[in-house]
Amino acid sequence: MGQWLSERLGQPFVIENHSGAGTNIGTEAVAHAPADGYTLLLAGTPNAINATLYEKLNFNFIRDIAPIAGIAREPNVMVLNPSVPAKTVPEFVAYAKANPRKINMASSGNGSAPHMAGALFMMMTSVDMNHVPYRGATPALTDLLAGQVQVMFPTIGDFVPGYESSAWHGLGAPKNTRAEIIDKLNREVNASLADPKIKTRLADLGGEVLALSPADFGRLIADETEKWRKVIRAANIKAE
């Protein structure tokens, strides 16, 4: 996306990876940056989760980040170790209910997208599993293959080496960024999402196009934040 925008707008887009605290360090840097259109945020599901998962943040994701455009959505999938006697979701639910607290569910960490997907699954099906958090998707999937844990709810992107995925991605900017800047960036992002090469690249990463207006992307962020707030509170999930 950065390369496309550079070519379309004639401005270099420099990708800066501010890792740490589950995206909070990078998000805070953007929230406190000048609202001039020169600092943008690649936002995703972790931002919506962290709004409730962390009790104290030096920013408010919905209040301090202006939505620009959606980019992609990746589905979560259920993966089972072959030792589990289930071939369909209903079969797994029946097995889990017959064996409460005997199934270990792996995730890439407390509050990660796979953890939250698993917690939502347990809420929706009334099954009770043991959550086993790992430091990343790779060791979790390794233990799943070895049978140390029995189930995981990764995103498709977790199977792509070097690709850090979430359930959805989009572009944001510091609040009070001028509307004409946001509208221009939205048009260019949506133009890129209509390009066959971009669509193919997203498909290779397990994603599908999420072309939205700024207003629609804002509603998605608000809805996702509220959805995960309910899950976090109901399951009493705490940050690591």
N, C-alpha and C positions, 0 to 999 in steps of 0.2 A: 504494500500500500504506500509506503514511504517513497519508493522509487517512482511509482505511478504519479503521485502528487508532485514530486520534484520535476518530472518531465512536463506535466500539465501546467504547473504554476510558475515554472522557471525559477524556483527557489529550492535550495538544498534542504532536504529533510534529514536531520541527524537523529539516529535512534540511540537514545540513552537508556540503558538498563539500570534502574535504581532498585536493586533487589533488597529484600528484607521485610520482615513483619507482614508477610502475606499480602504484598502490594501496597501497604500503608505508607512506606517511605516515599515511594514514587508518587503516590496520589497526593501526599502532603506537599511535596515539592511543586506540583502543578497547581494545587489549590492556593498556594501562597505566591505564585508567579504573577508577573504583570499580565493584565488582561488585554494583551495586544495582538493575540493571534499567533505569536511566535513560540508558544509553549503549549503543547497538547498532551493529552493523556490517552493511552490505550487502556480503556476500562473493560471490566468483565465481571463475571459472576462473583469472584472474590470480593469485589468492592461492595456489592449488594449484601453479601454475607457479613463482611467485617463491620458494617454499619451497626449491627447488633452484637456480633461476637465479641468485639472489644468494647469494654466499658468506657474507656477514655481515649479519645482521639483528638488530635489538634486540628481537626477539620470536620466538616459535615459533608458527606459525599453528595447528597441531594442538594444541599444549600449552596455549596462552594464550587461545584463542577457543573458547567453548562453542557448539556447534551448536544452533540453535533450530528452524528450519523451512526447507524448500526453498521457492522461489517460482516460478521459471521455467527452462526449458531452451530454448536456441535452437540450431538445427542449423547446422553449417558447410556451405557449398556450394562447388562448383568452378565458377569462371567463367573462360572462355577468350576471348581476342581472336579474332575471326572468321578471322584469317589462319592459325590453327592448323587443320590438316586433320584434325579429329576431331570427331565428333558424340556419342560415348559415352565412358564412362570406359575400357573396354578399348581403344578406338581411341587414346585419348590415351596410355595406358600404352605401347602398341606404338610410337607415334610418338616418345615420350620416350626409350624404350630404343634406338631407332634413331638418335637424335640426342642423345647424352649431352652435358651441359653446354652445350647450345645453346638451352635454354629458360630464360627469366628468370621467376622466381616472385616476385611482389610480396607484401609484407606491411605492416602498419601499425606495424612496428618489431620489433627483436630481442626474442624472448620473448613477443610478442603472440599472441593466440589464432589469428589466421590463419597466423602463422609456425609455431606449434607444430603446427597441423593439417597444414600442408604438409610439415613435417619427418616427422610420423607417416606421412603418405601415401608419402613417399619410402622410409621404412623398410619399409613393408608391401609395396611394389611393386618395390623395388630399382631405382628410377629415380634419375637424378642431374641435378638442376637447380641453376641459380644463384639464390641468395636475394638479393633486392634490398629492403632495409628502407626504409620511408618514415616520415615523422613524422605518422602517422595514416592512417585508411582512405581519406579523401577524395582526397589526392594520389595514393595508390596506385591507386585505381580510375580516376582521371583518366588516368594514364599507361597503364593497362591498355586503356582505350578508344582511346587514341592509338596503341597498338601498341608502346610503348616496352618493355613487359613483356608476357608472353604468358598468364600464368595467375595466379590468386589464389584463396585459400581463405577468403573472409570469412564471418562469420556473417550471417544474414538481417538482423539489426539494423543492420549497417553500411550498409544501403541506406536506413535511416530517418533523415532529417535531424534532427540534434540528439540522437540516441539513441546512447549508448555501450553497446555490447553485449558480452557474453561468452557462452561456451557454456552456462553455467548461473549462476543467482543464488540466493542464500539469505540468511537472517538469522542473525547470530551475536551473542554477548555476551561480555563479559570472563569468563574462567574463574572458577569458584567462585560465579557468579550462582546464586541459590537455585533449586532444582528446581521449586518451585511457580510462580516467575516464568516460567521457561522453558516449563513446561507450559501456562500461561495464554496466553502469547504464541503458542505453537504452535497452540493451539486457535483463536485469533482469526485467525491467518494462514491456516490451512487452511479456516476458514469463509469468508474472503474469496475464496479460490481456487475455492470452490464457487459463488460468485456469478456469474451470467451476464454481468454488466457487466464484471467483472474478467477473465473468460475472453475476452471480446470484445476488451478492451483489449490483453491479452497477445498475442492472435492478430494484431491490427493491427501489433504490434511484431515479429512473426515468431516469437513464443515459444509454448510450450505449458506447461500447468500442471505444476508439480513439487511435489505435495503429499506431504510426508514427515513421519514422526515425528522427534524430536530424534536418536534412536539411528540411524535409517536415514539421516538427513542426515549424521551423523557418519561413517558407513561410506562414504557417497558421497565425502565430503571426503578420507578416508584413501585410498580407491581411486584417486581422481583425482590426488592428490599423488604416489602411487607410479607411476602411469602416466606422468605427465609427467617424473618424475625419470629414468625409463628413457630417454625420448626425449632429454632434455637431455644426459644423459651419453653416449648413443650418438652423437648428432650434434655433441657438443662445442659446445653453444650457450652464448654468453656474453652477459651483460647489456650494454646500450649504455653 
